[in-house]
Every structure is written in C-alpha cells, then in structure tokens.
Amino acid sequence: MTTAIHTGTRTLDWRLRFAALSLIWGFSFLLIKVGTEGYAPFQVTLGRLLFGTAVLAAAMAVKRERLPRGARTWGHLTVAAFLLNALPFSLFAYAELTIPSTLAGICNATSPLWGMALSLVALSEDRPTRTRVAGLGLGFLGVLTVLGAWQGFHGLDARGTAMALLASLSYPIGWIYLRRTLAGVGHSHLSMAGAQLLLATLQLAVVTPLFTDLPSRFAVTPLLAIAALGALGTGLALLIQYGLVAEVGPTTAQMVTYFIPVIATAAGVAILGESLSWSTPVGAVIVLAGAALTQVRHSAPSGARGRIVARLRRGARPAHAESHPRHDLAAR
C-alpha cells in the first residue's frame, strides 16, 4: 500500500510539473507581446535574460554548483547561447511587433519539424523513415494552412512571420550544435544552462545599447510581463524541464512542445482579444500531428538479437550521440 501511494504521488507530481511547464511556455508569447508594448524588442530580450539568469544563479547557489571551466567549453557555450537564447528570443520579440502572439506560438511548434529535417543531414545516427518523412511533409502542409497559402497569404505580415519561423529554426540548429560539441563534457545541466544564459545576457547587454535608446518612462505592466517572462518562462521553466527529463525521460518531457501552441492560442484570444480564423487552429493541429510523426522511432528488437543490435549501434554512433539531453525543448 505504501509503495502504491508513493508511486501515485510521484506520478501526480511530474504530471503537475508537466502541466506547469506547458502553461509557462504557452503564456510566454502573450508576455512577449505585452512586453513589446512598452519596450523595444532587444530590451524585452535583455530583461528576459537578466531575470532568467538570476533564477538559475540562485538555483546554482542553493545547490552549490559552479560554472563550467575550460576555454573550449565556454567558446561552444557562447555559440549555443546565441543560437538557443539571444537570437530566437530577439526574433520572437521583433516578430510580435507585427504578428499576433497566437501565430508566434504556432510558429514555435515547427521546431520539431526543422529539427527532424536538419538531423537527417547533420546527425549520421538519425536515419529517415517513411513515417518521419511523411510527418515532415504533413507538418509543413499545416504551416501553409496556418498562413492561408491558398489566399496568397492575404493580410499576413511576411516579415514578422519569417522572423518567428527563423526563431523556431534556430532552436534545433543550436541543439544539434550542442550535441556535436559539448555532449559528455562532465558538467551538470544546471551549470551548463546557467553559463549559457549568462553568456546570452552579456551578448544582449552589448547589442541593446547600440540599437535602442533608454525608455523615456518605465511602463509597469510591460515591465512585470518581462520579469515574469524571464523568471518563469526562462529560469524556472528550465529548472522544471531538466527535472522532468531526469525523472520521466526526454521523450515524455518533449511532449510539452505539443501543448504550447494550444495554450498560446487560447491565451492570445481570451486575454489579448486576438482574432482567430478557422485556418489557424486547423493548421496548428496539422502541424502538431506532423511534428508527432517526426518523433516516431522504430521499436528496438528484443532478446539476444536486440542486445547485439544495440552493441552494433553503439559502435557505429559518435560517442556523444546519447549523452546529451534533448535541447529542442530548451529555452522557449
């Protein structure tokens, strides 16, 4: 009886954290929109990174974690910080100057599609299957549905939409880069994430003064939105994510990706009053279905044959192939 209660509590615990992570990342696009109503996009991104870094720094202090060492590690983390944080965060902020938060959230859902397409080229151990290729095609068909391609993209801000899609593409590029360069370096996930956010903050601290002026007034509501975006949507979300990956594995944890656009759309319509045509939710469902198919893997052979195949696969793969967590979840 005690074991059953313990197991049930643990199951409920990770499900609650999964739901919390879905809500936090889903509402991030609404918070970006509110933040840009009072501050320039680079300022929104810089504030987001400052608050997010502060949360991770506090977590590292509590756990007595140290920043990673080594020039090579910091060099690769600098590139990762740009691809996974500084660039996509800035692109989404600029995109939401001209497109609804609902569309930005749906564009974010294309990350698994970009990731699958890129991994076929960049990761030798990731082989295409008919199911995954079909998912890729279906997903991009969903993107065209969201954008209303049959209407000639009428009423669509092409620049803002392109920025949101580029932001979504930046995530899997950063994940593949990390997987090929920093897997198995021996540092904790918290230490690596803290250093990565710190570097991204420094990058924005250099860029922001060059392209923006100090605000004439500090609007309270947008400032609170930026603080929530950083502390919750970046700092706390990363802590929750790594906990989920450790407890239930990356495959289950990455399913949060499929809830983000649903929550982002609901929040944008209900709270911000954004309009919603039929093609947006229909296209979003198609995108998510395609993204789900791209994550399908063949089941491993069982028994002695399975052990032999596993040994052969381990010998054929790069040493880092399985040692780094999935970063296509990270830094939303």
C-alpha positions as a LaTeX table, in Angstrom:
\begin{tabular}{lrrr}
\hline
Residue & $x$ (\AA) & $y$ (\AA) & $z$ (\AA) \\
\hline
Met1 & 0.00 & 0.00 & 0.00 \\
Thr2 & 2.81 & 2.39 & 0.89 \\
Thr3 & 4.53 & 1.72 & $-2.43$ \\
Ala4 & 1.34 & 2.34 & $-4.36$ \\
Ile5 & 0.76 & 5.65 & $-2.60$ \\
His6 & 4.36 & 6.70 & $-3.18$ \\
Thr7 & 4.18 & 5.80 & $-6.86$ \\
Gly8 & 0.87 & 7.60 & $-7.30$ \\
Thr9 & 2.24 & 10.74 & $-5.61$ \\
Arg10 & 5.31 & 10.72 & $-7.80$ \\
Thr11 & 3.20 & 10.28 & $-10.96$ \\
Leu12 & 0.93 & 13.14 & $-9.93$ \\
Asp13 & 3.97 & 15.24 & $-9.10$ \\
Trp14 & 5.59 & 15.00 & $-12.55$ \\
Arg15 & 2.26 & 15.48 & $-14.29$ \\
Leu16 & 1.65 & 18.68 & $-12.34$ \\
Arg17 & 5.10 & 19.92 & $-13.28$ \\
Phe18 & 4.48 & 18.94 & $-16.90$ \\
Ala19 & 1.25 & 20.95 & $-16.87$ \\
Ala20 & 3.01 & 23.89 & $-15.21$ \\
Leu21 & 5.74 & 23.86 & $-17.85$ \\
Ser22 & 3.14 & 23.78 & $-20.64$ \\
Leu23 & 1.33 & 26.77 & $-19.14$ \\
Ile24 & 4.52 & 28.75 & $-18.53$ \\
Trp25 & 5.85 & 28.30 & $-22.05$ \\
Gly26 & 2.40 & 28.69 & $-23.59$ \\
Phe27 & 1.89 & 32.07 & $-21.87$ \\
Ser28 & 5.40 & 33.23 & $-22.84$ \\
Phe29 & 4.16 & 34.51 & $-26.20$ \\
Leu30 & 1.48 & 36.60 & $-24.52$ \\
Leu31 & 4.11 & 38.04 & $-22.16$ \\
Ile32 & 6.37 & 38.90 & $-25.11$ \\
Lys33 & 3.50 & 40.77 & $-26.76$ \\
Val34 & 2.75 & 42.72 & $-23.58$ \\
Gly35 & 6.44 & 43.47 & $-23.04$ \\
Thr36 & 6.86 & 44.93 & $-26.54$ \\
Glu37 & 4.00 & 47.36 & $-25.87$ \\
Gly38 & 6.29 & 49.31 & $-23.54$ \\
Tyr39 & 9.85 & 48.41 & $-24.52$ \\
Ala40 & 11.94 & 47.76 & $-27.62$ \\
Pro41 & 12.36 & 44.09 & $-28.63$ \\
Phe42 & 16.05 & 43.99 & $-27.64$ \\
Gln43 & 15.14 & 45.47 & $-24.27$ \\
Val44 & 12.48 & 42.80 & $-23.78$ \\
Thr45 & 15.03 & 40.10 & $-24.58$ \\
Leu46 & 17.71 & 41.60 & $-22.34$ \\
Gly47 & 15.28 & 41.87 & $-19.42$ \\
Arg48 & 14.08 & 38.33 & $-20.01$ \\
Leu49 & 17.64 & 37.00 & $-19.93$ \\
Leu50 & 18.57 & 39.03 & $-16.84$ \\
Phe51 & 15.66 & 37.64 & $-14.81$ \\
Gly52 & 16.17 & 34.13 & $-16.16$ \\
Thr53 & 19.88 & 34.16 & $-15.34$ \\
Ala54 & 19.11 & 35.42 & $-11.82$ \\
Val55 & 16.84 & 32.42 & $-11.19$ \\
Leu56 & 19.44 & 29.93 & $-12.39$ \\
Ala57 & 22.18 & 31.70 & $-10.41$ \\
Ala58 & 20.05 & 31.36 & $-7.27$ \\
Ala59 & 19.46 & 27.66 & $-8.00$ \\
Met60 & 23.18 & 27.13 & $-8.52$ \\
Ala61 & 23.95 & 28.87 & $-5.24$ \\
Val62 & 21.46 & 26.69 & $-3.35$ \\
Lys63 & 22.90 & 23.51 & $-4.88$ \\
Arg64 & 26.47 & 24.83 & $-4.63$ \\
Glu65 & 27.05 & 24.34 & $-8.31$ \\
Arg66 & 29.96 & 26.02 & $-10.08$ \\
Leu67 & 30.16 & 27.39 & $-13.59$ \\
Pro68 & 31.90 & 25.09 & $-16.06$ \\
Arg69 & 35.59 & 25.51 & $-16.73$ \\
Gly70 & 37.69 & 25.41 & $-19.88$ \\
Ala71 & 38.06 & 27.81 & $-22.79$ \\
Arg72 & 36.71 & 25.24 & $-25.24$ \\
Thr73 & 33.53 & 24.75 & $-23.22$ \\
Trp74 & 32.93 & 28.48 & $-22.89$ \\
Gly75 & 33.60 & 29.01 & $-26.59$ \\
His76 & 30.98 & 26.45 & $-27.62$ \\
Leu77 & 28.54 & 27.75 & $-25.00$ \\
Thr78 & 28.90 & 31.23 & $-26.50$ \\
Val79 & 27.68 & 29.92 & $-29.84$ \\
Ala80 & 24.90 & 27.92 & $-28.14$ \\
Ala81 & 23.80 & 30.99 & $-26.16$ \\
Phe82 & 23.40 & 32.90 & $-29.41$ \\
Leu83 & 21.51 & 30.12 & $-31.23$ \\
Leu84 & 19.30 & 28.96 & $-28.35$ \\
Asn85 & 18.67 & 32.20 & $-26.49$ \\
Ala86 & 19.86 & 35.55 & $-27.83$ \\
Leu87 & 18.80 & 35.04 & $-31.46$ \\
Pro88 & 15.42 & 33.26 & $-31.10$ \\
Phe89 & 14.31 & 35.40 & $-28.13$ \\
Ser90 & 15.09 & 38.56 & $-30.09$ \\
Leu91 & 13.44 & 37.29 & $-33.27$ \\
Phe92 & 10.22 & 36.39 & $-31.45$ \\
Ala93 & 10.18 & 39.82 & $-29.77$ \\
Tyr94 & 10.58 & 41.59 & $-33.11$ \\
Ala95 & 8.07 & 39.27 & $-34.78$ \\
Glu96 & 5.37 & 40.07 & $-32.23$ \\
Leu97 & 5.55 & 43.75 & $-33.11$ \\
Thr98 & 3.56 & 42.87 & $-36.23$ \\
Ile99 & 2.05 & 39.40 & $-35.78$ \\
Pro100 & $-0.33$ & 38.03 & $-33.10$ \\
Ser101 & 1.04 & 36.04 & $-30.18$ \\
Thr102 & $-1.15$ & 33.14 & $-31.36$ \\
Leu103 & 0.73 & 32.94 & $-34.68$ \\
Ala104 & 4.09 & 33.20 & $-32.91$ \\
Gly105 & 3.16 & 30.29 & $-30.65$ \\
Ile106 & 2.15 & 28.15 & $-33.62$ \\
Cys107 & 5.37 & 29.03 & $-35.48$ \\
Asn108 & 7.25 & 27.84 & $-32.40$ \\
Ala109 & 5.63 & 24.42 & $-32.85$ \\
Thr110 & 7.53 & 23.97 & $-36.11$ \\
Ser111 & 10.80 & 23.44 & $-34.21$ \\
Pro112 & 10.48 & 19.62 & $-34.22$ \\
Leu113 & 9.92 & 19.74 & $-37.98$ \\
Trp114 & 13.03 & 21.83 & $-38.57$ \\
Gly115 & 14.92 & 19.60 & $-36.15$ \\
Met116 & 13.96 & 16.42 & $-37.98$ \\
Ala117 & 14.92 & 17.89 & $-41.36$ \\
Leu118 & 18.28 & 19.13 & $-40.07$ \\
Ser119 & 19.12 & 15.97 & $-38.13$ \\
Leu120 & 18.82 & 13.88 & $-41.29$ \\
Val121 & 21.70 & 15.92 & $-42.70$ \\
Ala122 & 23.76 & 16.72 & $-39.59$ \\
Leu123 & 23.40 & 13.61 & $-37.42$ \\
Ser124 & 24.61 & 10.40 & $-39.02$ \\
Glu125 & 22.78 & 8.22 & $-36.49$ \\
Asp126 & 19.38 & 9.74 & $-37.28$ \\
Arg127 & 18.04 & 7.78 & $-40.25$ \\
Pro128 & 14.91 & 8.78 & $-42.17$ \\
Thr129 & 11.84 & 6.54 & $-42.23$ \\
Arg130 & 8.70 & 6.80 & $-44.32$ \\
Thr131 & 6.70 & 7.75 & $-41.26$ \\
Arg132 & 9.04 & 10.56 & $-40.25$ \\
Val133 & 9.33 & 11.92 & $-43.80$ \\
Ala134 & 5.53 & 11.85 & $-44.07$ \\
Gly135 & 5.35 & 13.73 & $-40.76$ \\
Leu136 & 7.72 & 16.35 & $-42.12$ \\
Gly137 & 5.58 & 16.88 & $-45.20$ \\
Leu138 & 2.37 & 16.93 & $-43.17$ \\
Gly139 & 3.81 & 19.44 & $-40.73$ \\
Phe140 & 4.81 & 21.93 & $-43.37$ \\
Leu141 & 1.42 & 21.48 & $-45.02$ \\
Gly142 & 0.00 & 22.58 & $-41.68$ \\
Val143 & 2.24 & 25.66 & $-41.75$ \\
Leu144 & 0.85 & 26.60 & $-45.16$ \\
Thr145 & $-2.66$ & 26.11 & $-43.78$ \\
Val146 & $-1.98$ & 28.42 & $-40.83$ \\
Leu147 & $-0.57$ & 31.06 & $-43.16$ \\
Gly148 & $-3.51$ & 30.78 & $-45.60$ \\
Ala149 & $-1.40$ & 29.94 & $-48.65$ \\
Trp150 & $-4.46$ & 29.40 & $-50.87$ \\
Gln151 & $-5.39$ & 33.05 & $-50.31$ \\
Gly152 & $-1.98$ & 34.28 & $-51.35$ \\
Phe153 & $-1.05$ & 34.92 & $-47.69$ \\
His154 & $-3.52$ & 37.81 & $-47.70$ \\
Gly155 & $-3.30$ & 40.03 & $-44.60$ \\
Leu156 & $-0.19$ & 38.25 & $-43.37$ \\
Asp157 & 2.84 & 40.21 & $-42.23$ \\
Ala158 & 5.54 & 38.32 & $-44.11$ \\
Arg159 & 8.47 & 39.86 & $-42.23$ \\
Gly160 & 7.11 & 39.12 & $-38.77$ \\
Thr161 & 6.11 & 35.59 & $-39.72$ \\
Ala162 & 9.51 & 34.91 & $-41.27$ \\
Met163 & 11.20 & 36.10 & $-38.07$ \\
Ala164 & 9.07 & 33.75 & $-35.95$ \\
Leu165 & 9.85 & 30.81 & $-38.24$ \\
Leu166 & 13.57 & 31.66 & $-38.19$ \\
Ala167 & 13.44 & 31.75 & $-34.39$ \\
Ser168 & 11.92 & 28.25 & $-34.42$ \\
Leu169 & 14.63 & 27.08 & $-36.82$ \\
Ser170 & 17.34 & 28.48 & $-34.55$ \\
Tyr171 & 16.44 & 26.10 & $-31.70$ \\
Pro172 & 17.23 & 22.80 & $-33.47$ \\
Ile173 & 20.37 & 24.32 & $-35.02$ \\
Gly174 & 21.55 & 25.16 & $-31.51$ \\
Trp175 & 20.56 & 21.74 & $-30.20$ \\
Ile176 & 22.49 & 19.94 & $-32.96$ \\
Tyr177 & 25.49 & 22.19 & $-32.35$ \\
Leu178 & 25.49 & 21.36 & $-28.64$ \\
Arg179 & 25.01 & 17.69 & $-29.32$ \\
Arg180 & 28.03 & 17.63 & $-31.62$ \\
Thr181 & 30.33 & 19.77 & $-29.49$ \\
Leu182 & 29.51 & 19.61 & $-25.77$ \\
Ala183 & 27.90 & 16.25 & $-25.08$ \\
Gly184 & 29.62 & 14.33 & $-22.31$ \\
Val185 & 31.75 & 17.23 & $-21.04$ \\
Gly186 & 31.14 & 16.23 & $-17.42$ \\
His187 & 29.34 & 19.35 & $-16.19$ \\
Ser188 & 25.82 & 19.32 & $-14.74$ \\
His189 & 22.85 & 20.50 & $-16.80$ \\
Leu190 & 22.24 & 23.31 & $-14.32$ \\
Ser191 & 25.82 & 24.54 & $-14.58$ \\
Met192 & 25.75 & 24.47 & $-18.39$ \\
Ala193 & 22.35 & 26.17 & $-18.61$ \\
Gly194 & 23.41 & 28.86 & $-16.14$ \\
Ala195 & 26.57 & 29.62 & $-18.12$ \\
Gln196 & 24.62 & 29.61 & $-21.38$ \\
Leu197 & 22.07 & 32.15 & $-20.12$ \\
Leu198 & 24.84 & 34.30 & $-18.63$ \\
Leu199 & 26.59 & 34.44 & $-21.99$ \\
Ala200 & 23.35 & 35.26 & $-23.81$ \\
Thr201 & 22.72 & 38.07 & $-21.31$ \\
Leu202 & 26.18 & 39.50 & $-22.00$ \\
Gln203 & 25.54 & 39.31 & $-25.75$ \\
Leu204 & 22.31 & 41.30 & $-25.41$ \\
Ala205 & 23.95 & 43.73 & $-22.99$ \\
Val206 & 26.40 & 44.62 & $-25.77$ \\
Val207 & 23.86 & 44.75 & $-28.61$ \\
Thr208 & 20.93 & 46.51 & $-26.92$ \\
Pro209 & 22.55 & 49.94 & $-26.31$ \\
Leu210 & 23.72 & 50.01 & $-29.94$ \\
Phe211 & 20.23 & 49.68 & $-31.40$ \\
Thr212 & 17.89 & 51.13 & $-28.76$ \\
Asp213 & 17.59 & 54.23 & $-26.62$ \\
Leu214 & 16.77 & 54.26 & $-22.94$ \\
Pro215 & 12.99 & 54.30 & $-22.48$ \\
Ser216 & 11.56 & 57.72 & $-21.62$ \\
Arg217 & 9.36 & 56.08 & $-19.00$ \\
Phe218 & 9.23 & 52.67 & $-17.40$ \\
Ala219 & 5.79 & 51.21 & $-18.11$ \\
Val220 & 4.83 & 49.00 & $-15.17$ \\
Thr221 & 2.68 & 46.34 & $-16.84$ \\
Pro222 & 5.14 & 45.58 & $-19.67$ \\
Leu223 & 7.98 & 45.53 & $-17.14$ \\
Leu224 & 6.12 & 42.99 & $-14.99$ \\
Ala225 & 5.48 & 40.92 & $-18.13$ \\
Ile226 & 9.21 & 40.91 & $-18.91$ \\
Ala227 & 10.05 & 39.93 & $-15.33$ \\
Ala228 & 7.57 & 37.04 & $-15.47$ \\
Leu229 & 8.86 & 36.04 & $-18.90$ \\
Gly230 & 12.40 & 35.81 & $-17.59$ \\
Ala231 & 11.89 & 34.44 & $-14.09$ \\
Leu232 & 9.17 & 31.96 & $-15.04$ \\
Gly233 & 9.34 & 31.42 & $-18.81$ \\
Thr234 & 13.14 & 31.12 & $-18.92$ \\
Gly235 & 14.64 & 30.46 & $-15.47$ \\
Leu236 & 12.01 & 28.38 & $-13.68$ \\
Ala237 & 10.95 & 26.64 & $-16.90$ \\
Leu238 & 14.47 & 25.35 & $-17.49$ \\
Leu239 & 14.66 & 24.01 & $-13.93$ \\
Ile240 & 11.31 & 22.23 & $-14.35$ \\
Gln241 & 12.33 & 20.87 & $-17.75$ \\
Tyr242 & 15.59 & 19.33 & $-16.56$ \\
Gly243 & 13.78 & 17.78 & $-13.62$ \\
Leu244 & 11.24 & 16.21 & $-15.96$ \\
Val245 & 13.92 & 14.87 & $-18.30$ \\
Ala246 & 15.70 & 13.28 & $-15.34$ \\
Glu247 & 12.51 & 11.72 & $-13.95$ \\
Val248 & 10.47 & 10.62 & $-16.97$ \\
Gly249 & 12.99 & 10.86 & $-19.81$ \\
Pro250 & 13.34 & 13.23 & $-22.78$ \\
Thr251 & 10.71 & 11.50 & $-24.93$ \\
Thr252 & 7.89 & 12.19 & $-22.46$ \\
Ala253 & 9.25 & 15.57 & $-21.46$ \\
Gln254 & 9.45 & 16.83 & $-25.03$ \\
Met255 & 5.71 & 16.25 & $-25.49$ \\
Val256 & 5.24 & 19.62 & $-23.81$ \\
Thr257 & 6.02 & 21.07 & $-27.25$ \\
Tyr258 & 2.60 & 19.95 & $-28.47$ \\
Phe259 & 0.71 & 21.82 & $-25.74$ \\
Ile260 & 2.49 & 25.16 & $-26.14$ \\
Pro261 & 0.65 & 26.39 & $-29.28$ \\
Val262 & $-2.72$ & 25.36 & $-27.85$ \\
Ile263 & $-2.15$ & 27.39 & $-24.70$ \\
Ala264 & $-0.57$ & 30.28 & $-26.62$ \\
Thr265 & $-3.60$ & 30.45 & $-28.91$ \\
Ala266 & $-6.11$ & 30.26 & $-26.05$ \\
Ala267 & $-4.26$ & 32.97 & $-24.10$ \\
Gly268 & $-3.96$ & 35.28 & $-27.11$ \\
Val269 & $-7.63$ & 35.03 & $-27.96$ \\
Ala270 & $-9.06$ & 35.09 & $-24.42$ \\
Ile271 & $-6.77$ & 37.70 & $-22.82$ \\
Leu272 & $-5.44$ & 39.84 & $-25.67$ \\
Gly273 & $-8.56$ & 39.60 & $-27.83$ \\
Glu274 & $-6.64$ & 38.46 & $-30.90$ \\
Ser275 & $-8.75$ & 37.32 & $-33.84$ \\
Leu276 & $-8.73$ & 33.70 & $-34.92$ \\
Ser277 & $-9.75$ & 32.37 & $-38.34$ \\
Trp278 & $-10.62$ & 28.72 & $-38.91$ \\
Ser279 & $-7.32$ & 28.05 & $-40.70$ \\
Thr280 & $-5.24$ & 28.85 & $-37.62$ \\
Pro281 & $-6.44$ & 26.06 & $-35.29$ \\
Val282 & $-6.86$ & 23.59 & $-38.16$ \\
Gly283 & $-3.35$ & 24.29 & $-39.41$ \\
Ala284 & $-1.98$ & 24.08 & $-35.87$ \\
Val285 & $-3.47$ & 20.60 & $-35.43$ \\
Ile286 & $-1.86$ & 19.50 & $-38.71$ \\
Val287 & 1.49 & 20.96 & $-37.63$ \\
Leu288 & 1.35 & 19.12 & $-34.31$ \\
Ala289 & 0.35 & 15.85 & $-35.99$ \\
Gly290 & 3.27 & 16.16 & $-38.38$ \\
Ala291 & 5.64 & 17.04 & $-35.55$ \\
Ala292 & 4.48 & 13.99 & $-33.60$ \\
Leu293 & 5.14 & 11.71 & $-36.57$ \\
Thr294 & 8.67 & 13.07 & $-36.96$ \\
Gln295 & 9.43 & 11.86 & $-33.43$ \\
Val296 & 8.34 & 8.25 & $-34.10$ \\
Arg297 & 11.16 & 5.77 & $-33.71$ \\
His298 & 11.18 & 2.08 & $-34.58$ \\
Ser299 & 10.89 & $-0.12$ & $-31.52$ \\
Ala300 & 14.12 & $-1.83$ & $-30.53$ \\
Pro301 & 14.48 & $-5.57$ & $-31.19$ \\
Ser302 & 14.04 & $-7.71$ & $-28.10$ \\
Gly303 & 16.09 & $-10.52$ & $-26.61$ \\
Ala304 & 19.57 & $-11.56$ & $-27.71$ \\
Arg305 & 19.12 & $-10.00$ & $-31.16$ \\
Gly306 & 18.23 & $-6.70$ & $-29.51$ \\
Arg307 & 21.41 & $-6.76$ & $-27.43$ \\
Ile308 & 23.55 & $-7.46$ & $-30.50$ \\
Val309 & 21.91 & $-4.67$ & $-32.48$ \\
Ala310 & 22.34 & $-2.28$ & $-29.55$ \\
Arg311 & 26.09 & $-3.07$ & $-29.38$ \\
Leu312 & 26.47 & $-2.57$ & $-33.12$ \\
Arg313 & 24.62 & 0.75 & $-32.96$ \\
Arg314 & 26.72 & 1.99 & $-30.07$ \\
Gly315 & 29.83 & 1.15 & $-32.02$ \\
Ala316 & 28.61 & 2.97 & $-35.12$ \\
Arg317 & 27.45 & 6.14 & $-33.40$ \\
Pro318 & 29.53 & 9.07 & $-32.29$ \\
Ala319 & 30.40 & 8.91 & $-28.61$ \\
His320 & 28.24 & 11.94 & $-27.86$ \\
Ala321 & 25.10 & 10.69 & $-29.58$ \\
Glu322 & 23.21 & 9.61 & $-26.49$ \\
Ser323 & 24.94 & 11.55 & $-23.74$ \\
His324 & 23.34 & 14.96 & $-24.03$ \\
Pro325 & 19.73 & 15.85 & $-23.22$ \\
Arg326 & 17.39 & 16.99 & $-25.96$ \\
His327 & 17.88 & 20.75 & $-26.34$ \\
Asp328 & 14.99 & 21.20 & $-28.76$ \\
Leu329 & 12.98 & 21.56 & $-25.55$ \\
Ala330 & 15.21 & 24.16 & $-24.05$ \\
Ala331 & 14.96 & 27.93 & $-23.77$ \\
Arg332 & 11.48 & 28.51 & $-25.09$ \\
\hline
\end{tabular}
